[in-house]
Amino acid sequence: MMLRFEVARDKQDDLGARIGDVAQEAIDAVALAYAHDAATDVERRLEAEFASRGIVAADAETLDEIQRGIRAGRTPSVGRPDGSPPGGQATP
């Protein structure tokens, strides 16, 4: 299944990075929070992290798959949090 994201309606300006990279930052933040505290409400935290970055999951299946991955200890990969191109290195 392909994980999909959209720019939030109130954030139609440039995200400053590829949407997958922005989503990856949010996913990593939630995965880290969950690793430190298993009582973390993963769904609510994901939605908050996405919203703070101006994006939303495009559908419920995307959100569900990310949540399952985080809870299973395998952080889904949808982008690069450093913004580097695939196979490349981050630019300073």
C-alpha positions as CSV (number, residue, x, y, z in Angstrom):
1,M,0.0,0.0,0.0
2,M,1.2,3.5,-0.8
3,L,1.1,5.9,2.0
4,R,-0.3,9.3,0.9
5,F,-0.4,12.8,2.3
6,E,-1.9,16.1,1.4
7,V,-1.1,19.7,2.3
8,A,-3.7,20.9,4.9
9,R,-6.2,23.4,3.5
10,D,-5.1,26.2,5.7
11,K,-1.4,25.6,4.8
12,Q,-1.5,25.9,1.0
13,D,1.9,27.7,1.0
14,D,5.2,25.9,0.3
15,L,6.1,23.3,3.0
16,G,9.8,24.0,2.5
17,A,10.5,20.3,1.7
18,R,9.0,17.3,-0.1
19,I,5.7,16.3,1.5
20,G,7.1,12.8,2.2
21,D,10.1,14.3,4.1
22,V,7.8,16.5,6.1
23,A,5.6,13.4,6.9
24,Q,8.7,11.4,7.9
25,E,9.7,14.0,10.5
26,A,6.2,13.8,12.0
27,I,6.2,10.0,12.0
28,D,9.7,9.9,13.6
29,A,8.6,12.2,16.3
30,V,5.6,10.0,17.2
31,A,7.7,6.8,17.0
32,L,10.2,8.3,19.4
33,A,7.4,9.5,21.8
34,Y,5.9,6.0,21.7
35,A,9.2,4.3,22.3
36,H,9.6,6.4,25.5
37,D,6.0,6.0,26.6
38,A,3.8,3.2,25.4
39,A,0.8,5.1,26.8
40,T,1.2,7.6,24.0
41,D,-2.0,8.1,22.0
42,V,-0.4,7.4,18.6
43,E,-3.4,8.4,16.5
44,R,-3.9,11.8,18.3
45,R,-0.2,12.5,18.4
46,L,0.2,11.7,14.6
47,E,-2.6,14.0,13.7
48,A,-1.1,16.7,15.9
49,E,2.4,16.3,14.5
50,F,1.0,16.3,10.9
51,A,-1.1,19.4,11.6
52,S,1.8,21.3,13.1
53,R,3.7,20.7,9.9
54,G,0.8,21.7,7.6
55,I,-0.1,18.2,6.3
56,V,-2.7,15.5,6.7
57,A,-2.9,11.8,5.9
58,A,-4.8,11.5,2.6
59,D,-7.0,8.7,3.9
60,A,-7.8,6.6,6.9
61,E,-5.8,3.6,5.5
62,T,-2.6,5.7,5.5
63,L,-3.1,6.8,9.1
64,D,-3.9,3.2,10.2
65,E,-0.9,1.7,8.5
66,I,1.5,4.3,10.1
67,Q,-0.1,3.7,13.5
68,R,0.3,-0.1,13.2
69,G,3.9,0.2,12.2
70,I,4.8,2.5,15.1
71,R,3.1,0.2,17.6
72,A,4.9,-2.8,16.1
73,G,8.2,-1.1,16.5
74,R,8.9,-0.6,12.8
75,T,8.7,3.0,11.9
76,P,7.2,3.4,8.4
77,S,9.4,5.1,5.9
78,V,7.8,7.7,3.6
79,G,10.6,10.1,3.1
80,R,13.9,11.4,4.4
81,P,13.8,13.6,7.5
82,D,17.0,15.3,6.4
83,G,15.5,16.2,3.1
84,S,18.2,14.5,1.1
85,P,17.4,13.0,-2.3
86,P,17.1,9.2,-2.5
87,G,20.6,7.8,-2.7
88,G,22.1,11.2,-1.9
89,Q,23.4,13.1,1.0
90,A,21.7,16.0,2.8
91,T,22.6,19.4,1.6
92,P,23.9,21.8,4.2
